[in-house]
Amino acid sequence: MSFEISVKRISQSRLPDVDFNNLPFGRTFSDHMFVADYYDGKWQDYRIVPFEHFPIHPAAMALHYGQAIFEGMKASKSLDGKPLFFRPEQHGIRINRSAHRMCMPSFPEDVFEEALHQLVAIDANWIPTDPGSALYLRPYMFANDEFIGVKPSNTYKFIIFTGPVGPYYPKPVRLLAETKYIRAADGGTGEAKAAGNYGGSLLPAKLAQEKGFDQVMWLDANEFKYIQEAGTMNLFFVIDGTVVTPDLSGTILPGITRDSFIKVLKGKGIPVEERPISTDEILQAFKNGTLEESFGAGTAAVVAHVSEIQIGDTLVTLPPVEGRKIGPMLKATIEGLRDGTGTDEFGWVIPVRELSTATI
Ligand code: COI
């Protein structure tokens, strides 16, 4: 290894204060975090330190112009207690694609990988084991120049913190097809995991929630006709035995869960199509009784069954979750990989390396 990650441990763990029987998503943070700084044209000062606040300059560029990107990933424990990652390298690749789009420096994939292993090994006791729970990992990068001219920053911070989480959507979700606001247009930043994409989604999501929906279903920016994704996940539909999901046209997030589902379905010989899907097609399938399932797919959500979708004047009601085959099968497949009981046909499960004696 041509780099070093220094480790400063917390003096007293906060673990005894955590109620693992009550883990809302995203509110509990583990003891340590990984931090790196970019200056003088390179990433440096790799360190694992106690999870804590850090000072930020009021003019830090990320706060003004949104040069900020992130990832969401999970670690779990096998039933015999071994910490596991799920396709960690894909997140290293994707954060660098987001970095490219947002004119930020790429982060070395070998450092990313080593940082994940060391960080999760150090905080392995924070990995919850209840079904549906996991240790959520949040790698992110932001522009840190103290400057208010509009230009790419010369300095950045890269951080990974973690926290135990329960399910993101504990029950099936109701979606509203959005026909006023858009999430992403051709040529925009829709396929990057950029902070601003989520910022822009909040008002439409709030308005949808006021009408009793959980999330918006985004449509294309040209005609409000083709389905893109839901707020925090990619979307799948099962129509007459075929699984369909919007293709990666540049406006939707290239979800790693989405990609895993497509590979699992193909492996089982279940027909799956990545292609444009219009709301007319969904309405038609609903009317002729061939709309069998819909679900969202994402790291946080895993599988979020969709119970209803409001499309214009029509409330599309999906069959009850109990009778569904595809969504529950995919959920069980991912959960089986996460707890080590499933067969890892694709080599997606990566055991967290034990700490070397130097790091203990
Ligand atoms: C994830 O699925 O991990 C995401 O990043 C969605 C998130 C905004 C909760």
Residues whose N, C-alpha, C, O or C-beta is under 5 A from the ligand:
A	BS01	COI	E71 G72 M73 T232 G298 T299 A300 A301
